[in-house]
Amino acid sequence: MARLRLVFAGTPDFSVAALDALQAAGHDIVAVYTQPDRPAGRGQKTLASPVALRAAELGLPTFKPSSLRGSEPAIGGLRKLAPDLMVVVAYGLILPQAVLDLPRLGCFNIHASLLPRWRGAAPIQRAILAGDELSGVTIMQMDAGLDTGAMLLREEVAITASTTADQLQSQLRTIGARLIVEAVARAEAGTLKPEPQPAEGVTYAHKFDKAEARIDWRKPALELDRQVRAFNPAPIAWTELGAERLRVFAARPVAEPAEAEPGTILSAGAYGVFVATGDGQLCLQALQWAGGRVTDAEQAARGRPLLGARFS
């Protein structure tokens, strides 16, 4: 396999596996682009991105522009690198046409969905929330649109009734790292066959905020179960009991009808905290009270008069 000059652009932990795979494949990664260091955590300490940290460990030159749009110095710097290909994985910045046109082989993106379904920022969470039975990875030739480029490689993975966003992200991260190495090799060999995305089946995975993680007990238990799984590991589904917030890390739907107002706690013990919903019951299994640690339902219920209380 030919040794290509690559520029890699990515920011979160999801991107690191692809960077490692390309490095292990023997390519010359001439630069890594990632988002600027940002405050994080309760102390708001300024931290580098997971990609920046890994690039430093690998000894790769790293750049952290706040934007590439209208930034001639940044684009000029890219031009001097003379890359054969740019690989983009959850970078978080829009690439202007001048950047897309710069590499000899263009820009490849690892997208965590089966395009054209779930274009946009949060494909993993949206797929679980929607009750999709399939997800996957698409390697895409980037163009100026929002995830509208031609498809180069795809691989499916099942979403089960217990799949969390954390689990699905781990699966897709591994698949994406493997597929991008294959895509780069086939691009250099001239054996990739770009396939335009179909016009049918387009959906958008809009970025979510923490407000979406609040549990609305009027919804069916099946839908609330998907919400809990979609927002694990972040931002975590939550509800309130009086003035106290409770985060729900794991739950399961129960088809048995509940003769009580949605949000009413029907029972609490070793088998879980059973709560009435708009249709069926939701059994809460892993919980965290504000300021506490994550525990199983029996520990979370210990010493609290939950029976008959109502979440809001």
BELKADA-V215519 format. One record per residue. N is the residue number from 1. PSI is psi in degrees with one decimal (none if undefined). NEAR is the number of other C-alpha atoms within 10 Angstrom. D_LAST is the distance of its C-alpha to the last C-alpha in Angstrom with 2 decimals. Layout:
BEGIN
n=[N | N]
psi=[PSI | PSI]
near=[NEAR | NEAR]
d_last=[D_LAST | D_LAST]
END
This chain:
BEGIN
n=[1 | 2 | 3 | 4 | 5 | 6 | 7 | 8 | 9 | 10 | 11 | 12 | 13 | 14 | 15 | 16 | 17 | 18 | 19 | 20 | 21 | 22 | 23 | 24 | 25 | 26 | 27 | 28 | 29 | 30 | 31 | 32 | 33 | 34 | 35 | 36 | 37 | 38 | 39 | 40 | 41 | 42 | 43 | 44 | 45 | 46 | 47 | 48 | 49 | 50 | 51 | 52 | 53 | 54 | 55 | 56 | 57 | 58 | 59 | 60 | 61 | 62 | 63 | 64 | 65 | 66 | 67 | 68 | 69 | 70 | 71 | 72 | 73 | 74 | 75 | 76 | 77 | 78 | 79 | 80 | 81 | 82 | 83 | 84 | 85 | 86 | 87 | 88 | 89 | 90 | 91 | 92 | 93 | 94 | 95 | 96 | 97 | 98 | 99 | 100 | 101 | 102 | 103 | 104 | 105 | 106 | 107 | 108 | 109 | 110 | 111 | 112 | 113 | 114 | 115 | 116 | 117 | 118 | 119 | 120 | 121 | 122 | 123 | 124 | 125 | 126 | 127 | 128 | 129 | 130 | 131 | 132 | 133 | 134 | 135 | 136 | 137 | 138 | 139 | 140 | 141 | 142 | 143 | 144 | 145 | 146 | 147 | 148 | 149 | 150 | 151 | 152 | 153 | 154 | 155 | 156 | 157 | 158 | 159 | 160 | 161 | 162 | 163 | 164 | 165 | 166 | 167 | 168 | 169 | 170 | 171 | 172 | 173 | 174 | 175 | 176 | 177 | 178 | 179 | 180 | 181 | 182 | 183 | 184 | 185 | 186 | 187 | 188 | 189 | 190 | 191 | 192 | 193 | 194 | 195 | 196 | 197 | 198 | 199 | 200 | 201 | 202 | 203 | 204 | 205 | 206 | 207 | 208 | 209 | 210 | 211 | 212 | 213 | 214 | 215 | 216 | 217 | 218 | 219 | 220 | 221 | 222 | 223 | 224 | 225 | 226 | 227 | 228 | 229 | 230 | 231 | 232 | 233 | 234 | 235 | 236 | 237 | 238 | 239 | 240 | 241 | 242 | 243 | 244 | 245 | 246 | 247 | 248 | 249 | 250 | 251 | 252 | 253 | 254 | 255 | 256 | 257 | 258 | 259 | 260 | 261 | 262 | 263 | 264 | 265 | 266 | 267 | 268 | 269 | 270 | 271 | 272 | 273 | 274 | 275 | 276 | 277 | 278 | 279 | 280 | 281 | 282 | 283 | 284 | 285 | 286 | 287 | 288 | 289 | 290 | 291 | 292 | 293 | 294 | 295 | 296 | 297 | 298 | 299 | 300 | 301 | 302 | 303 | 304 | 305 | 306 | 307 | 308 | 309 | 310 | 311 | 312]
psi=[137.0 | 148.7 | 112.9 | 152.9 | 113.3 | 143.3 | 130.9 | 134.4 | 118.5 | 165.9 | -57.2 | -179.3 | -32.5 | -30.2 | -20.2 | -38.8 | -38.1 | -40.2 | -45.4 | -40.9 | -41.4 | -37.6 | -44.1 | -26.9 | -6.8 | 11.5 | 156.6 | 96.8 | 100.8 | -16.7 | 150.5 | 129.4 | 134.3 | 167.3 | 155.4 | 155.8 | 141.6 | 154.5 | 141.8 | 155.2 | 178.4 | -35.5 | -4.7 | 39.9 | 137.4 | 124.1 | 146.1 | 155.9 | 158.6 | -36.9 | -41.9 | -41.9 | -42.2 | -38.6 | -38.4 | -40.7 | -33.7 | -5.5 | 30.7 | 137.9 | 133.1 | 137.8 | 143.2 | 58.1 | 147.3 | -19.7 | 153.7 | -7.2 | 125.9 | 20.2 | 85.4 | -38.7 | -43.2 | -43.3 | -38.7 | -38.3 | -39.8 | -41.5 | -39.8 | -25.3 | -19.9 | 56.4 | 148.3 | -33.4 | 146.0 | 128.5 | 125.6 | 126.1 | 101.7 | 46.9 | -45.2 | -2.1 | 145.5 | 133.4 | 120.1 | 165.3 | -34.3 | -33.4 | -41.8 | -33.0 | -9.7 | -49.2 | 148.7 | -40.3 | 6.4 | -158.3 | 127.3 | 141.3 | 138.6 | 113.8 | 132.6 | 53.6 | 171.4 | 88.5 | 145.0 | 6.1 | 134.5 | 53.7 | 148.0 | -162.9 | -26.5 | 57.5 | -33.4 | -50.0 | -42.3 | -35.8 | -43.0 | -43.6 | -37.3 | -8.4 | 22.5 | 145.0 | -13.3 | 144.1 | -164.1 | -167.6 | 137.1 | 126.0 | 123.5 | 140.7 | 116.0 | 142.5 | -169.4 | -12.9 | 175.9 | 96.0 | 40.6 | -0.2 | 168.6 | 144.1 | 135.3 | -46.1 | 150.1 | 150.5 | 133.5 | 156.6 | 144.2 | 143.2 | 115.4 | 179.0 | -7.3 | 1.8 | 128.4 | 165.3 | -36.5 | -44.7 | -43.9 | -40.1 | -40.8 | -43.0 | -46.7 | -31.8 | -44.3 | -44.7 | -44.8 | -40.6 | -40.4 | -43.2 | -34.4 | -34.0 | -41.4 | -42.7 | -41.4 | -43.9 | -42.9 | -30.0 | -43.9 | -33.0 | -10.7 | 24.1 | 2.8 | 140.7 | 94.4 | 137.0 | 119.5 | 145.4 | 140.9 | 152.3 | -23.7 | 148.2 | 14.9 | 127.8 | 160.8 | 129.4 | 79.8 | 146.3 | 138.9 | 161.5 | 173.1 | -25.9 | -30.5 | -18.1 | -8.4 | 131.3 | 127.3 | 103.6 | -11.0 | -16.3 | 159.8 | 152.0 | -37.5 | -41.0 | -38.2 | -35.4 | -43.0 | -36.9 | -44.6 | -43.9 | -36.5 | -30.6 | 22.0 | 112.4 | -5.5 | 143.8 | 2.9 | 124.5 | 145.9 | 160.7 | 178.7 | 143.7 | 103.7 | -125.2 | 4.7 | 133.7 | 140.1 | 125.5 | 138.5 | 112.8 | -27.3 | 144.0 | 172.3 | 145.5 | 147.2 | 124.7 | -18.2 | 129.9 | 153.5 | 118.5 | 63.2 | 164.2 | 141.4 | 135.4 | -10.6 | 134.0 | 117.4 | -35.2 | 159.0 | 123.9 | -152.8 | -26.2 | -2.9 | 174.6 | 113.0 | 126.6 | 136.4 | 139.6 | -175.7 | -19.9 | 103.6 | -165.7 | 152.9 | 123.7 | 112.5 | 132.2 | -34.1 | 121.0 | 161.0 | 115.0 | 154.2 | 128.3 | -3.1 | -168.7 | 166.9 | 127.8 | 170.6 | 170.4 | -39.3 | -43.5 | -39.4 | -31.1 | -15.5 | 127.6 | 8.4 | 133.3 | 79.7 | -32.9 | 122.8 | -14.0 | 166.2 | 125.9 | 149.8 | none]
near=[11 | 10 | 13 | 18 | 19 | 24 | 23 | 27 | 25 | 26 | 25 | 17 | 15 | 21 | 22 | 20 | 20 | 26 | 26 | 15 | 18 | 22 | 15 | 10 | 15 | 12 | 18 | 16 | 21 | 17 | 20 | 24 | 21 | 28 | 21 | 16 | 14 | 11 | 11 | 11 | 8 | 6 | 7 | 9 | 11 | 12 | 14 | 19 | 19 | 17 | 27 | 26 | 16 | 17 | 22 | 13 | 9 | 12 | 9 | 15 | 13 | 19 | 16 | 18 | 13 | 13 | 15 | 17 | 15 | 10 | 12 | 11 | 10 | 17 | 16 | 11 | 11 | 18 | 14 | 8 | 15 | 15 | 22 | 18 | 23 | 25 | 24 | 28 | 27 | 18 | 19 | 15 | 17 | 13 | 18 | 16 | 12 | 14 | 19 | 19 | 14 | 19 | 20 | 13 | 16 | 18 | 23 | 25 | 25 | 26 | 26 | 30 | 27 | 20 | 26 | 21 | 19 | 24 | 20 | 18 | 19 | 16 | 26 | 23 | 26 | 25 | 22 | 28 | 19 | 12 | 17 | 13 | 12 | 14 | 23 | 24 | 24 | 26 | 29 | 27 | 23 | 24 | 19 | 12 | 8 | 12 | 22 | 19 | 21 | 21 | 24 | 21 | 20 | 19 | 15 | 14 | 16 | 12 | 19 | 13 | 16 | 14 | 16 | 24 | 26 | 16 | 15 | 21 | 18 | 14 | 15 | 24 | 24 | 15 | 22 | 29 | 22 | 15 | 22 | 25 | 19 | 16 | 18 | 24 | 19 | 15 | 16 | 16 | 11 | 9 | 10 | 16 | 12 | 14 | 13 | 14 | 17 | 13 | 7 | 8 | 10 | 13 | 14 | 16 | 17 | 14 | 11 | 14 | 8 | 12 | 10 | 14 | 22 | 19 | 21 | 18 | 24 | 14 | 15 | 19 | 24 | 20 | 20 | 26 | 26 | 25 | 28 | 29 | 27 | 27 | 26 | 20 | 14 | 15 | 17 | 20 | 26 | 24 | 19 | 17 | 14 | 10 | 7 | 11 | 16 | 20 | 21 | 26 | 23 | 20 | 24 | 21 | 22 | 19 | 13 | 11 | 12 | 20 | 12 | 15 | 14 | 22 | 25 | 22 | 23 | 19 | 18 | 23 | 15 | 12 | 13 | 22 | 25 | 25 | 29 | 29 | 28 | 20 | 20 | 20 | 30 | 28 | 24 | 23 | 21 | 19 | 26 | 19 | 18 | 12 | 9 | 10 | 10 | 16 | 15 | 20 | 24 | 18 | 17 | 22 | 19 | 11 | 8 | 9 | 9 | 17 | 15 | 14 | 15 | 19 | 21 | 17]
d_last=[58.94 | 59.61 | 58.09 | 56.12 | 55.21 | 51.43 | 48.98 | 45.49 | 42.37 | 38.95 | 36.29 | 33.54 | 34.09 | 34.10 | 37.41 | 39.22 | 40.27 | 42.08 | 43.87 | 45.03 | 46.19 | 48.25 | 49.76 | 50.66 | 52.23 | 54.74 | 53.92 | 54.77 | 51.48 | 52.99 | 49.79 | 46.05 | 43.81 | 40.28 | 37.86 | 38.59 | 37.30 | 33.92 | 31.92 | 29.35 | 27.22 | 26.28 | 29.91 | 30.32 | 33.58 | 35.44 | 35.62 | 37.68 | 36.20 | 36.60 | 39.38 | 41.16 | 41.11 | 42.50 | 45.10 | 46.29 | 46.74 | 48.76 | 50.80 | 49.93 | 50.28 | 46.87 | 46.03 | 42.82 | 43.23 | 40.31 | 41.49 | 44.30 | 44.43 | 47.52 | 48.29 | 51.96 | 52.36 | 49.60 | 50.96 | 54.48 | 53.54 | 52.18 | 55.39 | 57.52 | 55.79 | 57.14 | 54.48 | 55.14 | 51.45 | 48.07 | 45.17 | 41.68 | 38.53 | 35.21 | 37.18 | 34.78 | 37.61 | 39.30 | 42.90 | 45.30 | 48.06 | 50.59 | 48.81 | 48.30 | 52.04 | 53.21 | 53.30 | 56.08 | 53.77 | 50.81 | 47.22 | 45.31 | 41.52 | 39.44 | 36.46 | 33.71 | 33.65 | 36.13 | 37.15 | 36.96 | 33.45 | 30.92 | 33.04 | 31.34 | 29.32 | 26.71 | 28.45 | 27.20 | 23.47 | 24.05 | 26.22 | 23.67 | 20.84 | 23.39 | 24.38 | 27.91 | 30.28 | 32.55 | 32.50 | 35.41 | 37.45 | 39.68 | 42.45 | 43.06 | 45.91 | 44.22 | 45.03 | 43.86 | 40.96 | 37.37 | 37.95 | 40.56 | 43.54 | 45.64 | 44.46 | 46.72 | 45.22 | 42.17 | 40.78 | 38.03 | 35.58 | 33.36 | 29.56 | 28.74 | 25.70 | 25.00 | 26.09 | 23.96 | 24.67 | 26.41 | 28.68 | 29.49 | 30.27 | 32.62 | 34.40 | 34.84 | 36.02 | 38.77 | 39.76 | 39.86 | 42.11 | 44.50 | 44.61 | 45.29 | 48.30 | 49.58 | 49.02 | 50.91 | 53.78 | 54.07 | 53.92 | 56.89 | 58.69 | 58.11 | 56.56 | 53.09 | 52.65 | 49.97 | 48.18 | 46.59 | 42.99 | 42.77 | 41.60 | 39.40 | 36.02 | 35.03 | 31.32 | 29.80 | 27.42 | 25.96 | 24.77 | 21.03 | 19.00 | 16.13 | 13.74 | 14.44 | 13.19 | 9.45 | 8.24 | 7.76 | 7.63 | 10.09 | 12.60 | 15.22 | 15.25 | 18.36 | 16.86 | 13.94 | 16.75 | 18.72 | 16.04 | 15.94 | 19.75 | 20.32 | 18.60 | 20.39 | 22.23 | 20.63 | 18.28 | 16.22 | 12.95 | 9.94 | 6.33 | 5.33 | 6.31 | 7.61 | 9.66 | 10.24 | 9.71 | 10.47 | 12.66 | 13.61 | 17.35 | 18.29 | 17.14 | 18.95 | 18.42 | 19.68 | 21.32 | 21.22 | 19.44 | 16.58 | 17.31 | 13.85 | 10.88 | 8.93 | 6.45 | 8.98 | 11.04 | 14.55 | 16.70 | 17.11 | 20.51 | 23.11 | 22.19 | 18.56 | 15.07 | 14.69 | 11.44 | 11.72 | 11.45 | 13.16 | 16.36 | 17.00 | 15.22 | 14.28 | 16.04 | 14.91 | 18.23 | 18.39 | 15.83 | 16.02 | 14.53 | 15.22 | 19.01 | 19.71 | 21.29 | 20.32 | 20.87 | 20.85 | 18.29 | 20.72 | 21.16 | 17.50 | 17.02 | 20.28 | 20.36 | 16.73 | 16.00 | 13.29 | 14.69 | 12.96 | 9.92 | 6.49 | 3.81 | 0.00]
END
